[in-house]
Amino acid sequence: MDEDWKDKELALEKYNLRSFSEEFMRQVIDFVDHAGPGSKHGRSWKAIHHRFRTIPDRSYISRFRQYLEHHGTKRQKTQDLDSLVYKKLVDARQKNLVVHDLAIQRWV
């Protein structure tokens, strides 16, 4: 077993990096951008990390900005699409409609 891979997986579990919500990312970016009136450069990493301890590295701030510009991560978009298609499938089955593969592809 590769030790580097295992360490990365443990870090992901420790900080729960796979499930930052869009709302949480927006809170972080708002906190970073709205520094006090006397601040020229925004908030320090120390202040950001103290407020949001689940962020392990300052590079996540730029990632959060990118994710918010694109309205979420690819994983979040896929999960939203999956839940939408599943709801349509359940509605169609409750109405006793026949659902074919082509219909599901059209919903996507």
Backbone bond lengths (Angstrom), bond angles and torsions (degrees), N, CA, C in turn:
res aa  C-N    CA-C-N  psi(-1)  N-CA   C-N-CA  omega(-1)  CA-C   N-CA-C  phi
1 M - - - 1.442 - - 1.525 108.30 -
2 D 1.318 116.71 136.29 1.456 122.64 -178.69 1.530 109.52 -77.07
3 E 1.316 116.43 124.05 1.470 121.24 -176.86 1.524 112.04 -67.96
4 D 1.357 117.62 -37.42 1.464 120.20 179.48 1.522 110.79 -62.50
5 W 1.326 115.89 -42.90 1.461 119.76 179.38 1.524 110.40 -63.04
6 K 1.331 116.11 -41.76 1.457 120.78 -179.58 1.528 110.80 -64.17
7 D 1.340 117.42 -40.29 1.462 121.20 178.45 1.523 111.20 -64.21
8 K 1.325 116.97 -40.50 1.463 120.24 179.20 1.524 110.59 -65.28
9 E 1.320 116.91 -40.56 1.463 120.51 178.67 1.529 110.98 -64.52
10 L 1.325 116.83 -39.77 1.465 120.06 177.58 1.518 110.94 -64.76
11 A 1.326 117.53 -38.68 1.465 120.74 177.78 1.524 110.28 -64.45
12 L 1.323 116.80 -40.92 1.460 119.76 178.52 1.522 110.86 -62.62
13 E 1.330 116.69 -39.88 1.460 120.18 179.02 1.526 111.08 -69.95
14 K 1.331 116.44 -39.75 1.463 120.89 -176.93 1.522 111.20 -62.34
15 Y 1.318 116.86 -46.49 1.457 120.59 -176.27 1.522 113.01 -95.59
16 N 1.309 118.07 -3.57 1.459 122.45 -178.97 1.530 110.17 55.93
17 L 1.325 116.28 48.66 1.456 121.98 -173.03 1.520 113.63 -72.12
18 R 1.284 117.54 -13.79 1.456 119.44 -176.57 1.522 112.51 -82.14
19 S 1.305 117.79 -8.23 1.460 117.82 -171.94 1.524 113.76 -132.22
20 F 1.330 118.26 37.67 1.457 119.11 172.41 1.520 107.76 -69.95
21 S 1.309 116.68 125.03 1.457 119.80 -179.77 1.523 109.92 -80.66
22 E 1.314 115.30 161.83 1.460 120.21 178.69 1.527 110.26 -64.84
23 E 1.309 116.97 -34.77 1.468 121.32 178.11 1.532 110.76 -64.83
24 F 1.339 117.07 -42.71 1.462 120.90 178.23 1.525 110.56 -63.12
25 M 1.340 116.54 -43.66 1.463 119.64 179.09 1.525 110.74 -61.25
26 R 1.330 116.70 -39.28 1.466 120.77 179.03 1.529 110.69 -65.56
27 Q 1.337 117.68 -39.05 1.467 120.89 177.49 1.522 111.01 -62.59
28 V 1.318 116.92 -42.24 1.469 120.89 179.95 1.521 110.24 -63.39
29 I 1.313 117.35 -48.02 1.464 121.19 -178.17 1.523 110.68 -65.04
30 D 1.328 117.79 -40.07 1.467 120.28 176.75 1.520 111.10 -62.29
31 F 1.326 116.89 -40.94 1.462 121.18 178.64 1.527 110.70 -64.05
32 V 1.316 117.07 -42.46 1.467 121.35 -179.03 1.526 110.58 -67.31
33 D 1.316 117.16 -42.39 1.462 121.04 -174.80 1.523 113.68 -76.02
34 H 1.314 118.41 -27.29 1.461 121.11 -175.90 1.516 111.09 -100.59
35 A 1.314 115.35 65.15 1.463 120.36 175.84 1.527 108.24 -75.58
36 G 1.304 116.02 171.54 1.459 120.91 -178.85 1.519 112.59 -64.04
37 P 1.338 117.32 168.09 1.466 121.05 -176.52 1.533 113.49 -66.39
38 G 1.337 118.30 -24.55 1.460 120.59 -179.37 1.512 113.97 -89.32
39 S 1.316 117.75 1.38 1.461 121.29 -175.00 1.526 110.99 -91.65
40 K 1.328 116.19 130.74 1.464 120.69 178.02 1.527 111.86 -90.60
41 H 1.313 116.10 -35.10 1.460 120.05 -170.19 1.525 114.38 -111.52
42 G 1.290 118.79 11.40 1.455 120.18 -178.97 1.515 111.55 86.40
43 R 1.290 116.18 -162.36 1.460 121.09 -176.50 1.522 111.41 -86.39
44 S 1.317 115.19 151.94 1.460 120.25 178.18 1.526 109.56 -79.07
45 W 1.331 115.15 160.23 1.458 119.95 177.91 1.522 110.22 -62.47
46 K 1.322 116.82 -35.37 1.462 120.80 -179.27 1.530 110.53 -61.48
47 A 1.322 117.07 -43.65 1.466 120.85 179.01 1.528 111.36 -67.12
48 I 1.317 115.85 -40.94 1.472 120.19 -179.89 1.521 110.42 -64.86
49 H 1.333 115.84 -45.72 1.463 119.97 -177.80 1.530 111.25 -68.95
50 H 1.330 116.94 -31.16 1.469 119.54 177.56 1.527 110.46 -67.21
51 R 1.319 116.38 -39.00 1.467 120.95 -178.46 1.533 111.90 -76.12
52 F 1.319 116.44 -39.96 1.467 121.76 -177.63 1.526 108.50 -122.73
53 R 1.304 116.68 86.97 1.466 121.38 -174.18 1.526 113.22 -71.79
54 T 1.298 118.01 -17.72 1.466 119.60 -178.38 1.521 112.75 -77.11
55 I 1.332 118.20 -10.47 1.458 121.01 177.82 1.522 107.85 -86.65
56 P 1.329 118.28 112.96 1.462 120.36 -174.01 1.522 114.66 -80.18
57 D 1.338 117.99 -21.62 1.456 119.87 -172.35 1.523 109.33 -147.48
58 R 1.335 117.13 150.59 1.461 119.94 -178.28 1.528 112.18 -71.51
59 S 1.318 118.22 -14.33 1.465 120.17 177.37 1.533 111.38 -66.90
60 Y 1.314 116.61 -19.95 1.465 120.13 179.23 1.522 111.71 -66.58
61 I 1.311 117.99 -25.61 1.461 120.81 -179.65 1.522 109.93 -64.83
62 S 1.325 117.43 -45.38 1.468 119.51 177.89 1.529 110.70 -67.11
63 R 1.332 117.30 -35.04 1.469 120.15 176.38 1.522 110.42 -64.23
64 F 1.331 116.22 -42.78 1.459 119.83 179.12 1.522 110.62 -60.67
65 R 1.335 117.59 -41.23 1.472 120.63 177.64 1.532 110.32 -59.69
66 Q 1.324 115.58 -44.77 1.461 120.17 -179.69 1.532 110.77 -63.90
67 Y 1.316 117.09 -44.05 1.461 120.46 179.72 1.525 111.23 -62.26
68 L 1.326 117.10 -40.66 1.456 120.40 -179.50 1.529 111.50 -69.14
69 E 1.334 117.24 -34.78 1.463 119.64 175.94 1.525 111.05 -63.32
70 H 1.330 115.67 -34.90 1.463 120.56 -178.83 1.528 112.09 -96.87
71 H 1.324 117.13 12.96 1.467 123.62 176.95 1.521 112.67 60.86
72 G 1.319 116.73 46.62 1.457 121.72 174.59 1.516 113.02 109.90
73 T 1.314 114.09 169.95 1.457 119.65 178.15 1.522 109.52 -79.60
74 K 1.307 115.64 167.27 1.462 119.97 178.57 1.525 110.18 -62.33
75 R 1.316 115.76 -38.35 1.468 120.49 179.47 1.533 110.90 -63.77
76 Q 1.337 116.76 -42.75 1.460 120.00 179.46 1.524 111.03 -64.85
77 K 1.325 116.65 -41.23 1.464 119.84 178.81 1.525 111.05 -63.58
78 T 1.324 116.38 -41.12 1.460 120.75 179.14 1.523 110.98 -64.45
79 Q 1.322 116.89 -41.86 1.463 120.31 178.67 1.524 111.15 -64.78
80 D 1.333 117.84 -39.60 1.462 120.94 177.62 1.525 110.84 -63.31
81 L 1.321 116.01 -42.64 1.458 120.39 179.29 1.523 111.24 -65.72
82 D 1.322 116.68 -41.11 1.467 120.85 177.95 1.526 111.33 -60.99
83 S 1.313 116.58 -43.93 1.468 119.12 -179.23 1.526 111.04 -67.52
84 L 1.330 118.05 -36.03 1.460 121.25 178.03 1.527 111.06 -64.58
85 V 1.319 116.77 -46.44 1.466 120.81 179.76 1.524 110.23 -64.68
86 Y 1.330 117.01 -39.77 1.461 119.94 179.47 1.529 110.85 -63.91
87 K 1.332 117.69 -41.15 1.470 120.59 177.79 1.523 110.83 -61.60
88 K 1.332 116.57 -42.22 1.465 119.75 178.39 1.525 111.01 -64.24
89 L 1.322 116.52 -38.52 1.460 120.90 178.57 1.526 110.58 -64.21
90 V 1.314 117.16 -45.27 1.466 121.09 179.67 1.526 110.28 -63.18
91 D 1.341 116.98 -42.68 1.467 119.95 178.41 1.527 111.30 -61.68
92 A 1.321 116.43 -43.34 1.464 120.24 -179.93 1.526 111.03 -64.56
93 R 1.322 117.34 -40.43 1.461 120.20 -179.81 1.529 111.46 -70.37
94 Q 1.331 117.61 -32.98 1.467 119.49 177.46 1.522 111.14 -68.47
95 K 1.330 116.41 -27.57 1.463 120.93 177.69 1.531 111.23 -88.62
96 N 1.338 116.29 8.34 1.464 123.61 179.95 1.529 112.87 58.23
97 L 1.319 116.23 36.63 1.455 120.96 176.24 1.525 109.38 -90.69
98 V 1.314 115.16 149.65 1.454 120.60 176.46 1.528 107.30 -82.39
99 V 1.323 116.00 129.93 1.466 120.55 -178.74 1.519 108.59 -115.06
100 H 1.330 115.56 121.97 1.457 121.70 178.97 1.526 109.55 -105.84
101 D 1.321 115.07 167.15 1.461 120.60 178.88 1.526 111.62 -59.39
102 L 1.316 116.95 -38.65 1.465 119.94 -179.67 1.525 111.68 -64.25
103 A 1.306 117.06 -35.79 1.466 120.01 178.20 1.526 110.53 -65.10
104 I 1.313 116.06 -41.28 1.469 119.93 178.64 1.522 110.09 -65.14
105 Q 1.326 117.72 -39.86 1.463 120.62 178.30 1.526 111.08 -64.49
106 R 1.310 117.60 -35.41 1.468 120.66 177.30 1.517 111.74 -67.39
107 W 1.323 117.01 -34.86 1.464 120.34 179.52 1.519 111.49 -65.40
108 V 1.331 115.29 -32.28 1.465 119.46 -179.12 1.495 107.72 -72.61
